[in-house]
Amino acid sequence: MRTILRAVLFYSFSLFFLTLVFPGVKITGGFETYLLGGVALSIIFLLIKPILNILTLPLNLVTLGAFSFFTNVIILYLLTLFVPKIKITSFVFQGFSYGGFIISKTYVNQIFAFIVCGLALSAIITFLSWLIKK
């Protein structure tokens, strides 16, 4: 029971963090939608991710695991289908500059928005799991 509750809270928090970081992630409906999204992500990760991992196993073997983020992209797309109040749309990245390292202003279309959000979702969940690790 604790692991299920922890997973729902992790996914709910990660959705909240995604809305703060990426302007293309829109969640309407407030706290209930975050919890519903967390429950939906928990179910999708529990039921559909193992199937997707088996289907993409040849690509993961060829790319030495670099293609594994593709399952998170599909899972985010399924989340937007199952929970209509969660939308991931295209957005404009305003750019970034720090210590001579510059990333210019870039338009991110919807496919790349799913890819970027999938990578960020994976990083957030990995960080939270590491943070709470016993």
C-alpha positions as CSV (number, residue, x, y, z in Angstrom):
1,M,0.0,0.0,0.0
2,R,2.9,2.4,0.8
3,T,4.6,1.7,-2.5
4,I,1.4,2.4,-4.4
5,L,0.8,5.7,-2.5
6,R,4.4,6.7,-3.0
7,A,4.2,6.0,-6.7
8,V,1.0,8.1,-7.0
9,L,2.6,11.0,-5.0
10,F,5.8,10.8,-7.1
11,Y,3.9,10.9,-10.4
12,S,1.5,13.7,-9.2
13,F,4.5,15.8,-8.1
14,S,6.3,15.1,-11.3
15,L,3.3,16.3,-13.3
16,F,3.2,19.4,-11.1
17,F,6.9,20.0,-11.7
18,L,6.5,19.5,-15.5
19,T,3.8,22.3,-15.5
20,L,6.3,24.6,-13.8
21,V,9.2,23.9,-16.1
22,F,7.6,23.5,-19.5
23,P,5.0,26.0,-20.8
24,G,3.6,23.4,-23.2
25,V,2.3,21.2,-20.3
26,K,-1.2,22.3,-19.4
27,I,-3.2,20.8,-16.5
28,T,-6.6,22.2,-15.8
29,G,-8.8,21.2,-12.9
30,G,-6.4,21.7,-9.9
31,F,-5.3,19.2,-7.3
32,E,-7.8,16.5,-8.3
33,T,-6.4,16.4,-11.8
34,Y,-2.9,16.1,-10.5
35,L,-3.9,13.1,-8.3
36,L,-5.9,11.6,-11.1
37,G,-2.9,12.0,-13.4
38,G,-0.7,10.4,-10.7
39,V,-3.1,7.4,-10.4
40,A,-3.3,7.1,-14.2
41,L,0.5,7.3,-14.6
42,S,0.9,4.6,-11.9
43,I,-1.5,2.3,-13.6
44,I,0.0,2.9,-17.0
45,F,3.6,2.4,-15.7
46,L,2.4,-0.8,-13.9
47,L,0.5,-2.4,-16.8
48,I,1.7,-0.9,-20.1
49,K,5.3,-0.1,-19.5
50,P,6.5,-3.8,-19.3
51,I,4.7,-4.5,-22.6
52,L,6.3,-1.5,-24.3
53,N,9.7,-2.5,-22.9
54,I,9.3,-6.0,-24.4
55,L,8.2,-4.5,-27.8
56,T,11.1,-2.0,-27.9
57,L,13.7,-4.6,-26.7
58,P,15.4,-4.9,-30.0
59,L,15.9,-1.2,-30.4
60,N,17.1,-1.0,-26.8
61,L,19.7,-3.7,-27.5
62,V,20.9,-2.0,-30.6
63,T,21.2,1.4,-29.0
64,L,22.5,0.1,-25.7
65,G,19.4,1.4,-23.8
66,A,19.4,4.9,-25.2
67,F,16.0,4.2,-26.8
68,S,14.3,3.4,-23.5
69,F,13.0,7.0,-23.1
70,F,10.7,6.2,-26.0
71,T,8.5,4.2,-23.7
72,N,8.0,7.3,-21.5
73,V,7.0,9.3,-24.6
74,I,4.3,6.7,-25.4
75,I,3.2,6.7,-21.8
76,L,2.8,10.5,-21.7
77,Y,0.8,10.3,-24.9
78,L,-1.5,7.7,-23.4
79,L,-1.9,9.8,-20.3
80,T,-3.1,12.7,-22.4
81,L,-5.6,10.4,-24.1
82,F,-6.9,8.9,-20.8
83,V,-7.0,12.2,-18.8
84,P,-8.4,14.9,-21.1
85,K,-7.5,17.7,-18.6
86,I,-3.8,17.1,-19.2
87,K,-2.4,18.4,-22.5
88,I,1.1,18.6,-23.9
89,T,1.4,21.1,-26.7
90,S,4.1,22.8,-28.7
91,F,5.9,25.7,-27.0
92,V,8.7,28.2,-27.5
93,F,11.8,27.6,-25.4
94,Q,13.0,31.1,-24.5
95,G,16.7,30.2,-24.4
96,F,19.3,29.8,-21.8
97,S,22.7,31.3,-21.1
98,Y,25.1,30.5,-18.3
99,G,28.8,31.0,-18.1
100,G,29.3,31.3,-21.9
101,F,27.1,28.3,-22.6
102,I,24.2,29.5,-24.8
103,I,21.1,27.8,-26.0
104,S,19.2,30.0,-28.3
105,K,15.4,30.6,-28.5
106,T,13.9,27.5,-30.1
107,Y,10.4,26.4,-31.2
108,V,9.6,22.9,-29.9
109,N,6.8,21.1,-31.8
110,Q,4.4,18.7,-30.3
111,I,6.4,15.5,-30.9
112,F,9.6,17.0,-29.4
113,A,7.5,18.4,-26.6
114,F,6.5,14.8,-25.7
115,I,10.1,13.7,-26.0
116,V,11.4,16.5,-23.8
117,C,8.7,16.0,-21.2
118,G,9.3,12.2,-21.3
119,L,13.0,12.8,-20.6
120,A,12.2,15.2,-17.8
121,L,9.6,12.9,-16.3
122,S,12.1,10.1,-16.2
123,A,14.7,12.4,-14.6
124,I,12.3,13.7,-12.0
125,I,11.1,10.2,-11.0
126,T,14.6,8.9,-10.8
127,F,15.7,11.8,-8.7
128,L,12.7,11.3,-6.3
129,S,13.4,7.6,-6.0
130,W,17.1,8.3,-5.3
131,L,16.1,10.9,-2.7
132,I,13.7,8.6,-0.8
133,K,15.9,5.5,-1.2
134,K,16.4,3.7,2.1
